[in-house]
Amino acid sequence: MEGKPFTSFIIRLLDLIFSAIGLIITSPIILIVTIILLLTGEHKVFYLQERVGKGGKPFKIIKFVTMRSGSEKQGNITLKNDPRVLPFGKFLRKTKINELPQLINVLKGDMSLVGWRAQTYDIFSHFTPDVQQALKKIRPGVSGIGPVMFRSEEELLDPKKVPDPRKFYLEVLTPYKGYVEKWYVDNYSIKNYLLIIFCTILIVLFPKSTLHMKLFKNVPTPPQEILKIKALANVSDE
């Protein structure tokens, strides 16, 4: 990142070390998931999709398949109880195991372990210009302050609570998420990088953990529209 070459160097070094270790440790899980996906659903293992990367350059993100083929033609927003999600895909998404192949993206240099959530160009265009410029300065991440805070995003897009989930996502949720992601760029540091990795592991093990709200107190406050939906959906990030 401009102005922080030492920080960028150390974070890239940590990315390489942690992602390599992560792939070794999770290799048995990756093997089991691969076999299950080959034997079930649509018999496909990996899903590749073009996303916006550092400098605005495109790259192919790698994930385990969780949705039916052609789902992206119906939009890139996943709602609660989305019928496009395969049975085993629900488990992979809930446990975040579907994200594991992104460690390969980290080794390749497309992504960092921590950064802004990689978006399609369509969703990225809904960020404000200042947010877009900020995000392009660093690599998108497997995790980040956005994924930590919005780990229950699908709950916020429950058609029973939101009349028009897609409109709400693009006009309310996405702009706010952009400013939350920009917060990380503005507070880019080795300390925050390590804290977010810790929080990510914590919420995977303990989904109801709220420690991140105590560690990152100056993150932008959600607009009232989101707070109201959180109350209705009984989703708490506090």
N, C-alpha and C positions, 0 to 999 in steps of 0.2 A: 504494500500500500504506500502511496505517495507520502513522504515525510516520516515513515516508520520502517525503514529498510531492515533494521535489526529485528524488530518485532515480526515482520513478515518472514524473515529467514528462519527464526526460531520456530514459528508456528508451522512453517512448511516442513521443517525437520521433524517436529512432533507429529505432524500428519503422516509422514512416511513411516515413522516408528510405530505409532499407535495403530495405523490401518493395517500394517503388516502383521503385527501381533494379533489384532482383531480377526483377521482372516484365518490365521493359524488356529486360534482358540475356537472360533465358530465354524471351522471346516466340517466337523461332524454334523452340525445343524444344517449347514448348507447342503451337504450330501443327502441327508434325510429328506429335506424339503424338495430337492431336485428330483429324487425318486418318486415322492408322492405326487408332485406336479406332472411328472411323465405318465403316471398311472391314472390320474384323475383329471377332472375338468376338461380342458381342451388339449391336454397333453403337450403343453408348452411350458417352458421353464422361465425364460427371461423376457422382460418387456423393455424395449428401448424406445425412448421418445426424445425429440429435440427440445432442448431447454436453453435458456439464456445463461451464458457464462460470464466470466470476468471480461471486462472490456466490451460486453455486449455480444461476444462471439458465441456461436451455437456449439453445442456438444450433445452427445447422446447419453442420457442418463440411463443407468441400468438398475432394474428392479425385478423382484420375482413377480410373476404374473398373478394378479388377484382379481382381474375383471375379464369379462367375455370379450372376444375379438371384436373389434370395430366399435368398442364403447366410446372411444375418443370422438367419434363422429357425432355423438349425442351430447358432446360438451365435456370439458375437463373438470367440472365441479362434481364432487361426489357427495350425495346427500345421505342423510341417515336412512338406513335400511334400503340403500340403493339396490334395485334388482339386478343391476349389471355385475355386482360383486359375486364371485363364485363362492360356494360354501367354504372351501378351505381358505379362500382369499380373505374371508372375514377374520379368521384366526390370525393369518399373517399380518393383516392391517392392524388388528387390535394389539398384537404383541410387538409390532414394528419390525418383525423379522423380514418383511418384504423389502426393507431398506438396506439389509446387509450387503447385497451386491454393489451398492454404491461405494463400498470400500475400495472397489476396483477403480472407480472414478477418481477416488482420492489419490491412489497410487499413480494413476496416469497424469494427475495434475489438473484435471477438469474441475475438481471440487476440493474443499477442505473438510475436515471433520466438523468444524463449526463455521457458520456463515449465514447468509440469508437463504431462505428456501428457494431452490431453483424452480423457476416458473416457465411456462410456455410463453411464447412471444405475445400471445393474445392476452393472457392474464397480466403479464409484465407491463403491457401498454396502459393498464388501468391504474398504475402507480403514477403519482404526480411527477413532473419532470425533475424536480430536485431530488426526489427519492431515487429515480432511475439512475441519475448521474452518480449518486452516492454509492448505490449498490454495485455498479460496474467497477468500482475501485478494487474490490476483493472477490475472491472465489465464493460461489454459493456453497452451502454446507449440507452435510448429511443431517446435522442437527443445528440448532441455533436458538436464539432467544424467541424467535417466532414459533418454531415447532414445539418448544417447551411451553410457551404460553397458550398455544392453540392446539394442544394435544387432543382436545375434545371438540375439534372444529365441526365434525359431522353432527354433533349434538346441537350445535348452533344453527344448523341448516335443516332442522326437522320441519318438514312441511306442515306438521300439526301446530307448530309454534310460529312459523314464518309464512305469510301468505304467498310470497314469491321468493323462494330461497335463492334462485340464481341472481335476481335483481339485488337482493340484500347482500349477497356475496360480492358482487362487482361494485356496487355503489356505496356500501357501508363497510363491510369487513375488509375487503382488499385494500382500500386507501389507508385504513388504520393499521393493517398488518405491514404496509409499506413503511410507515413511520416507526413502527416497532423494530423492523429490520434495520432501518437507517440508524436507530439508536446504537446497534452493535457496531456499525461502521464508524460512527462518531466516537464510540468508546472502545475502539479496537485495541486490545491489549492481551498479553499472555495470561494475565490474571483472569480476565473475563472468559477467555478461551477455555481455560482449565475449569472454571466454575460451571460453565455451561455443559461441559462434558460430564462433570460430576452430577449436575441436576438431571441431565438426560438419563444417565444410568439409574438415578434415584427414582424418577417417575416411571421408568420401565418396570422396576421392581415394586414400587409403591405408587400406583397411579394417582392416588389422592393426596400425595405430598404437595405442600404449598411452600416449601422452603425457598423456591425461586422468587417468590413475592417479597421475601425478607432480604434476599441477597441483591436483587435488582429493583430498588425502590423508586428510582428515577425514570423507569420506563414509561413512555406516554400512556396516559389514562384512557381507557376505552370510552368511546362516545356513548351517550345515553341509550341509543338504539341497541347497542350490543349488551349493555348492562341489563336492559329490560328482558332481552331474549335469554340471557344467562339465568335470570331469576325464574323465568318461565320454564326453562329447560332443566333447572336445578343443577346448573353447571357452575362450579366455583373454582376460580383461579386465585383466590385470596388466601 
